Amino acid sequence: MTLTRQAIVDHLIDIAGQDRVITDEQVLKENSYDRYKKLETIFGIYTTPIPAAVVKLVDTKQVSEVLKFLNKNKVNSVARTGGTATEGGLETIVENSVVLDGSQMNRIINIDSTNMQATAQCGVNLGEFEDRLREQGLTTGHSPQSKPLANMGGLVATRSIGQFSTLYGGIEDMVIGLEAVFPNGDITRIKNVPRRACGPDIRHVIIGNEGALCYITEVTVKIYKYFPENNQFLAWALDDMSMGFKILREVMVEGYRPSVARLYDAEDGAQHNFDQFAPDKCVLMFMAEGNERIAGATAQGIAALVEKYVGKYEECTPIDGKIIENWFNHLNWGPEKIAQERELIRKTQHLAYTTEVSGNWDCINIIYENALKRIREDYPHMDDLTMLGGHSSHSYQTGTNLYFVYDYDVKNCKPEEEINKYHIAINALIVEETLKAGGSMVHHHGIGKYRTPWTKQEHGSAYYILKGLKDQFDPNGIMNTGTIYPVE
């Protein structure tokens, strides 16, 4: 028998206590969305079913008890910590869902400088985690723009990546061990060892599951020595993206590992004020870091490599690295910036969104050119767009990523209609062109609920494996319905 909304709340209070089960209407509304639908929430419009309750979880045992109850009664749950997701993964699309808020599970359990690893609960804020580590001359190497707001559980659940990924890798390269709770209440711990060959790497059942398979309660990550005094920035202005991709590839293939490797087209660069020093140009930038010898050798090697293009091609000219360093140091989004953005959107109804994808070196420029061409030719509201461009910010031996960036003025529609008219429509064109060229439809923001129409196409015959995980670990379908897995 399906439980009533009040019955769900009453049972949760029995498990977690009155003070940890939140039913205030405004809190429920704010927990029915993530950052995907900016305009609606700014104007106080909530079209998604609001949850029955938000449970402020206190420990792993409580997570287990709550999930066991929800699973037994087939009540949908949505895992949440920092709430910085951007693909609709935190939307409560099922009536009477329960939001499992782990933000108060915020204890840094251990910093082990002998084994170079640190363990934190899911609700530990990444910025605070980094501050503690840097006091000891250490770092996780993980630095997404959301660092001041994001929590460790959500970062691992979405396979997040940081701005220094070309050196340190994505979160999946940093995680050593995990603790997680599955919907039947089983608590699973994957031990912290440097490597093992004991069957498939089961960490990856949990990393990137976006709350659709289990609830991450604890994370252990690698840590590194921190040498900010050795950071070196290099940059060049280019005429086109194809040359930039060529240089990025050469840097990676030659074995250099800068922490930052970015390439902006002129349109995207202009919104970052790059047009003040590189008008109508693409901008290629790198940061070398590490101990003094490694940082120095990396910077020298990259400079020597790019020097082949400087002089040979008039369109490749050096830029003062200090300019890029100053810009980069103010890139992160904290509470103050987000509040300013929301107020500006309220006044102007001008929005900026991104769609990020990835591809191998032989198709990345094709994806870049074809997606922009497709938007310009097929998108019916081009006159409302004030900017359309893109950049690459995470590179590998085999390829790189692409952020497509588009700004627009909302015209002739209600706030709740904006997301379909603009963001979803443009996002679809980019995803379609990326898949057509052989790339991946999402690089690091996760599938959420708004890229699930392409999940099967993305995985092809391997979708059998992905679906098997859902069938095995969440047979009652109570874990974040509609995220990763299309609702049939």
Residue pairs with C-beta under 8 A, 6 or more apart in sequence:
2 73
2 74
3 11
3 73
3 75
3 96
5 52
5 96
8 52
8 53
8 73
8 75
8 96
8 98
9 21
9 23
9 52
9 53
11 69
11 73
12 21
12 53
12 55
12 66
12 69
12 98
13 21
15 62
15 65
15 66
15 69
16 55
16 56
16 57
16 58
16 62
16 66
20 55
20 56
20 57
20 58
21 53
21 54
21 55
21 56
22 28
22 53
22 54
22 55
22 56
23 52
23 53
23 54
25 50
27 54
28 50
28 51
28 52
28 53
28 54
29 46
29 50
30 41
31 50
31 51
31 54
31 80
31 83
31 90
31 92
31 99
31 101
32 46
32 48
32 49
32 50
32 51
32 91
32 92
33 40
33 41
33 46
33 48
33 88
33 90
33 91
34 83
34 84
34 85
34 86
34 87
34 88
34 89
34 90
34 91
34 448
35 83
35 84
35 85
35 86
36 85
36 86
36 87
36 88
36 91
36 419
36 423
36 448
36 450
37 88
37 419
38 342
38 345
38 351
39 345
39 349
39 351
39 410
39 415
39 418
39 419
40 46
40 47
40 415
40 416
40 418
40 419
42 342
42 345
42 346
42 415
43 346
43 415
45 415
45 416
47 416
48 91
48 92
48 93
49 92
49 93
49 94
49 95
49 96
49 97
50 92
51 78
51 92
51 96
51 97
51 98
51 99
52 75
52 96
52 97
52 98
53 98
53 99
54 98
54 99
54 101
55 66
55 98
55 99
55 100
55 101
56 101
56 103
56 104
57 63
57 66
57 100
57 101
57 102
57 104
57 105
58 104
58 105
59 105
60 105
60 179
60 181
60 187
60 217
60 218
61 187
63 100
63 102
63 181
63 215
63 217
64 181
64 185
64 186
64 187
65 185
66 77
66 98
66 100
67 77
67 100
67 181
67 182
67 183
67 184
67 185
67 215
67 478
68 183
68 184
68 185
69 75
70 76
70 77
70 98
70 183
70 478
71 183
71 184
71 185
71 476
71 478
74 476
74 477
74 478
75 96
75 97
75 98
75 478
76 92
76 94
76 96
76 97
76 98
76 477
76 478
76 479
76 480
76 481
77 97
77 98
77 99
77 100
77 183
77 211
77 215
77 478
77 479
77 480
78 90
78 91
78 92
78 97
78 98
78 99
78 100
78 211
78 480
79 100
79 102
79 153
79 154
79 157
79 211
79 215
79 216
79 479
79 480
80 90
80 99
80 100
80 101
80 102
80 103
80 154
80 211
81 101
81 102
81 103
81 122
81 123
81 150
81 151
81 152
81 153
81 154
82 103
82 125
82 146
82 149
82 150
82 151
82 154
82 155
83 90
83 149
83 154
84 146
84 149
84 150
84 154
85 154
85 158
85 445
85 446
85 448
86 354
86 445
86 448
87 442
87 445
87 446
87 447
87 448
87 449
87 450
87 451
88 448
88 449
88 450
88 483
89 158
89 210
89 211
89 446
89 447
89 448
89 449
89 480
89 483
91 449
91 482
92 99
93 449
93 481
93 482
93 487
94 481
94 482
97 481
100 215
102 121
102 122
102 123
102 151
102 153
102 215
102 217
103 123
103 151
104 123
105 121
105 122
105 123
105 153
105 217
106 121
106 123
106 124
106 125
106 151
107 120
107 121
107 124
108 118
108 119
108 120
108 121
108 124
108 129
108 132
109 119
109 120
109 121
109 218
110 118
110 119
111 118
111 132
111 133
111 136
111 138
111 223
112 118
112 119
113 136
113 138
113 223
115 192
116 222
116 223
116 224
117 176
117 192
117 220
117 221
117 222
117 223
118 129
118 133
118 138
118 140
118 220
118 221
118 223
119 177
119 192
119 218
119 219
119 220
120 129
120 152
120 218
120 219
120 221
121 152
121 153
121 217
121 218
121 219
122 151
122 152
122 153
122 154
122 215
122 216
122 217
122 218
122 219
123 151
123 152
123 153
124 151
124 152
125 148
125 149
125 150
125 151
126 140
126 142
126 144
126 146
126 147
126 150
126 151
126 152
126 155
127 147
127 148
127 149
129 140
129 152
130 139
130 140
130 142
130 143
130 147
133 139
133 140
133 223
133 226
134 226
137 225
137 226
138 223
138 224
138 225
138 226
139 223
139 224
139 225
139 226
140 168
140 174
140 221
140 222
140 223
140 224
141 162
141 164
141 167
141 168
141 169
141 174
141 222
141 223
141 224
141 259
142 155
142 160
142 162
142 164
142 168
142 171
142 174
142 221
143 162
143 163
143 164
143 332
144 150
144 155
144 160
144 161
144 162
144 163
145 163
145 331
145 332
145 333
146 332
146 333
147 162
147 332
148 332
148 333
148 334
148 335
149 333
149 334
149 335
149 338
150 160
152 219
152 221
153 215
153 216
153 217
153 219
154 160
155 171
156 171
156 175
156 178
156 206
156 207
156 208
156 216
156 219
157 207
157 208
157 209
157 210
157 211
157 216
157 446
158 208
158 210
158 444
158 445
158 446
159 170
159 171
159 172
159 207
159 208
159 444
159 446
160 170
160 171
160 444
161 170
161 171
161 394
161 443
161 444
162 168
162 170
162 171
163 259
163 260
163 328
163 331
163 393
164 259
164 260
164 287
164 289
165 394
166 252
166 257
166 258
166 259
166 260
166 261
166 394
166 395
166 396
167 257
167 258
167 259
167 289
167 290
168 174
168 224
168 259
170 394
170 444
171 207
171 221
172 203
172 204
172 207
172 208
174 221
174 222
175 203
175 207
175 219
175 220
175 221
176 192
176 193
176 194
176 220
176 221
176 222
177 189
177 190
177 191
177 192
177 193
177 203
177 219
177 220
178 188
178 189
178 190
178 203
178 206
178 207
178 216
178 218
178 219
178 220
179 187
179 188
179 189
179 190
179 216
179 217
179 218
179 219
180 187
180 188
180 206
180 214
180 215
180 216
180 217
181 187
181 188
181 214
181 215
181 217
182 188
182 213
182 214
182 215
182 473
182 474
183 214
183 473
183 474
183 476
183 478
183 479
187 217
188 206
188 214
189 218
190 202
190 203
190 206
192 220
205 213
205 214
205 469
205 473
206 213
206 214
206 216
208 446
209 216
209 484
210 446
210 447
210 448
210 480
210 483
210 484
211 479
211 480
211 483
212 470
212 474
212 479
212 480
212 483
212 484
212 485
213 469
213 470
213 473
213 474
213 479
214 473
214 479
225 291
227 289
227 290
227 291
227 292
227 295
228 289
230 288
230 289
230 290
230 291
230 292
230 295
230 296
231 287
231 288
231 289
231 295
231 325
232 287
232 288
232 289
232 295
232 296
232 298
232 299
232 321
233 260
233 285
233 286
233 287
233 321
233 322
233 324
233 325
233 328
234 285
234 286
234 287
234 288
234 299
234 302
234 303
234 306
234 321
234 324
235 283
235 284
235 285
235 286
235 318
235 319
235 320
235 321
235 323
235 324
236 283
236 284
236 285
236 306
236 309
236 310
236 316
236 317
236 318
236 319
237 277
237 278
237 281
237 282
237 283
237 284
237 315
237 316
237 317
237 318
237 319
238 244
238 247
238 281
238 282
238 283
238 284
238 315
238 316
239 281
239 282
239 313
239 315
239 316
240 282
240 315
241 263
241 265
241 282
241 365
241 368
242 365
243 282
243 309
243 313
243 315
243 316
244 263
244 282
244 284
244 392
245 263
245 361
245 364
245 365
245 368
245 392
245 400
247 284
247 305
247 306
247 309
248 261
248 263
248 284
248 392
248 395
248 400
249 361
249 395
249 400
250 305
251 258
251 261
251 286
251 302
251 305
251 395
252 261
252 395
252 396
252 397
253 397
254 301
254 305
256 298
256 301
256 302
256 305
257 298
258 286
258 287
258 288
258 289
258 298
258 299
258 302
259 287
259 288
259 289
259 290
260 285
260 286
260 287
260 328
260 393
261 285
261 286
261 392
261 393
261 394
261 395
262 283
262 284
262 285
262 286
262 391
262 392
262 393
263 282
263 283
263 284
263 285
263 391
263 392
264 272
264 274
264 282
264 283
264 284
264 285
264 389
264 391
265 282
265 368
265 389
265 390
265 391
266 274
266 275
266 280
266 281
266 282
266 389
267 387
267 388
267 389
267 390
267 405
268 387
268 389
268 390
268 391
268 403
268 405
269 275
269 278
269 281
269 282
269 283
269 389
269 391
270 387
270 389
271 352
271 387
271 389
271 405
271 407
272 327
273 327
274 281
274 283
277 319
277 320
277 323
278 319
281 315
283 319
284 306
285 319
285 324
285 328
286 299
286 302
287 325
287 328
288 294
288 295
288 296
288 298
288 299
288 302
289 295
290 298
306 316
309 316
310 316
310 317
310 318
344 350
345 351
348 409
349 409
349 410
350 386
350 407
350 408
350 409
350 410
351 407
351 408
351 410
351 418
351 422
351 423
352 387
352 405
352 406
352 407
353 405
353 406
353 407
353 422
353 423
353 426
353 427
354 403
354 404
354 405
354 406
355 403
355 404
355 406
355 426
355 427
355 430
355 431
356 401
356 402
356 403
356 404
356 442
356 443
356 444
356 445
357 367
357 401
357 402
357 404
357 430
357 431
357 434
357 439
357 440
357 441
357 442
357 443
358 394
358 399
358 400
358 401
358 402
358 439
358 440
358 442
358 443
359 366
359 367
359 399
359 400
359 402
359 434
359 437
359 438
359 439
359 440
360 398
360 399
360 438
360 439
361 398
361 399
361 400
363 399
363 437
363 438
363 439
364 392
364 399
364 400
364 402
364 439
366 437
367 402
367 433
367 434
367 437
367 439
368 390
368 402
370 433
370 436
370 437
371 404
371 429
371 430
371 433
371 434
372 388
372 389
372 390
372 404
374 429
374 430
374 432
374 433
375 382
375 388
375 406
375 426
375 429
375 430
376 382
376 388
378 429
379 385
379 425
379 426
379 429
381 408
381 411
381 421
381 422
381 425
384 408
384 409
384 410
384 411
384 422
385 406
385 407
385 408
386 407
386 408
386 409
387 405
387 406
387 407
388 404
388 405
388 406
388 407
389 404
389 405
389 406
390 402
390 403
390 404
390 405
391 402
391 403
391 405
392 400
392 401
392 402
392 403
393 401
393 403
394 400
394 401
394 443
394 444
395 401
401 443
401 444
402 443
404 426
404 430
406 422
406 426
408 422
410 418
410 422
413 421
424 450
427 450
427 451
431 441
431 451
431 454
432 454
434 440
434 441
435 441
435 454
435 457
435 458
440 458
441 451
441 454
441 457
441 458
442 451
442 458
446 484
447 455
447 483
447 484
448 483
449 482
449 483
452 482
452 483
452 484
452 485
452 486
452 487
453 486
455 463
455 466
455 484
455 485
455 486
456 463
456 486
459 465
459 466
466 484
466 485
467 485
470 477
470 485
473 479
481 487
